[in-house]
Amino acid sequence: MPRLHMENPEPVDAPEVSHNVADAAADALLDAYLDPTAGEMQHIGSYELPSALEVERVIEYVRALLFPGYAGPDVPRAGKPALRALIRGRMAVLQESLQRQIYRALHHKRQQNLGFPALECVDCRETAQGITERFLARLPLLRAQVRLDLRAAYEGDPAASGVDEILSCYPGTYAVTVYRIANTLQVDGALVIPRMMTEIAHRRTGIDIHPGASIGPSFFIDHGTGVVIGETTRIGAQVRIYQGVTLGALTVPVGDARPEPGHQRHPTIEDRVVIYANATILGGQTVIGEGAVVGGNAFVTASVAPGTKVGGKRP
């Protein structure tokens, strides 16, 4: 195959790989694929995995329903019947795509548990349909939740000219909205898809929120880059955090020491807490009390009493 040198734009022939080298590498890869102890690293002869591209489209389908005109295609000026038809059409597209991706994830996990490729799974299909239909029914509630987040962002940032600017420009708003979508699906039993969604937001914004975290209403992340919120974090209402904040675990368990699912490894942040830039708060037993303020660059591994102000040193 021809390739281009950076110094010389003229195409040159790339050296051919020796057949002996390529054959040996192919044989080694084949042996690795067939190694029964490494099955989780392959998906050969099985049904399709969830599509990252389609999951990203699902996010945009949902955002178009939550924020018509701001996300998705333009919404024409029309009467109520025409707008309702538009909404139903978008919901139909969302339903088909989301249900298919949820099914793929459920079926993939079923095949992993069985240890071999399985035929189409009726139970997985029915579960995916139920999760999708319940998600569609929750869209009005989801819009109400996100509206509170938008209002919190406007009230928390005097530089914002309006909610429209926040919705159009703020990375924290995008990340929190995707988290709320993903969390709704995760709580209802969807597998893999919620994490794919928050990782899409992570790549786009630099904000890493695990879909399993519990986050109350009116949540605002200002600026946002470098924020990490772990799986078992609990955040109350009207909490505001800034860029570089980490809400993490004290240790990374391995092997038999891994905690049971649901065991809290990350901190609890109570109502109306403010956490400034680059603060780190660690540990499942750490509680930041209501109304506390954690200053920039603080490193906190012990609980903070309500109303307390914590500087750059441990409390």
C-alpha positions, 0 to 999 in steps of 0.5 A: 500500500502506498503511504506518504512521508511527512517530509515528502508528499510523493507516495512511496511503497510501504515495505511488505510484511514477511509472510512468515512473520504475518503467519506466525502472528496470525497463528498466535492471535488465533491461539489467543482467541481460542484460549478458554481463559480469555473468552471475555476479550472476544465476541466471535460467532455471536450476535451483535454487540451494542453499537457505540454509534447507535447509542450516541444517536439514542442520546441525541434522540432523547435530547431532541425530545427534551430540548426541541429546537436546541437538540436535533433537527429544527422544529417548525412552527405548527399547530398542536396536532402537527407538533404531536405527530412530530413528537410521536414520530421521534419517539418511534425512532427512539423506541426502535433504536433504544430497544435494539441496543438494550437487547444486544447488551442483555443478550451479550451478557446472557451469552457470556454467562452461558459460555457459548453463543446462544440463539435469539433470546425471547426473555432478553427481547421482552426485558428490553421492550419493558425497559424501553417502554418505561423509559419513554413513559418517564420522559416528561419526568426526565425533562422536569429533572433536567429543567431544575439542573438548568435553573441551578446552573443559571442561578449559580453562574452570574456569567450566564446570559440565560438558560438558552446559553447554558443549554447550548454551551455548557459542558456540565449541562450536557454531562448531567443530562446524559447522566440522568438519561443513563441513570434512569436506564441503569436503575431499571435494569439496562446493562452496558448501555448506561455506561456507554452513554456516560463514557460518550459524555466523558469523551465530549466534556471531560466529565466522568459521572458513573451512571450508578451514582445517585444525584439529587435535583438542581445539580450544577457542574461549573466549567467541569473538565476533570470532574470524576463522580464514582459509582456509589456516590450519593449527592443531595439537592442543590449541590454545586461543584467545579472543575477537577473535583473527584468524588472517589474511593479510598482503595481499589479492591482486587480479587476476592477483596472486591466489595459486593455490588452496591457497597458504598465506596464513594462519599456522600454529599448532602444538600446545598454543599459547594465543592470548589476546583480540584478538591478530592473527597474520598471514601464510602464513610465520608459525609460532607454535611449539609451546607458545607463548603469544601475549598479548592485543592482540599483533600478530604478523607473524613466527614465534614460537619454541616455548615463547615468550611474546609480549606486546602488541608484535611479537616 
